[in-house]
Amino acid sequence: MARQKTTTEQKPLTTAQQLGSLIKSARDIMRKDKGLNGDLDRLPMLTWVMFLKFLDDSEKVDSAARSTNLPSTRRIAGGIGPQRKMVSPATN
């Protein structure tokens, strides 16, 4: 008789586990860089990269929320609100 394979279902990772895994993989990559010596060099770099990533993600979420909440006549590239023409002040 053939032996049946048992499948082990892996539970999805929690947010903390996903973040920990992401940080560990980033630290492993940064350890290979010859220009970074020790955690004192890597920590500020890692913090800055994480900040930029979170900022980018929040801007994507904000832009998606803005584009779906505004009527199509008020959607413009580069900002919120109706399009306005730039009027230069009258010169005498």
HUSULRA-V29824 format. One record per run of one state. SS is the DSSP state (a for helix, b for strand, c for the rest). FROM is the first residue (numbers start at 1). TO is the last residue. If there is no record, write none. Layout:
ss->SS from->FROM to->TO
ss->SS from->FROM to->TO
This chain:
ss->c from->1 to->14
ss->a from->15 to->31
ss->c from->32 to->38
ss->a from->39 to->69
ss->c from->70 to->71
ss->a from->72 to->74
ss->b from->75 to->76
ss->c from->77 to->78
ss->b from->79 to->80
ss->c from->81 to->92
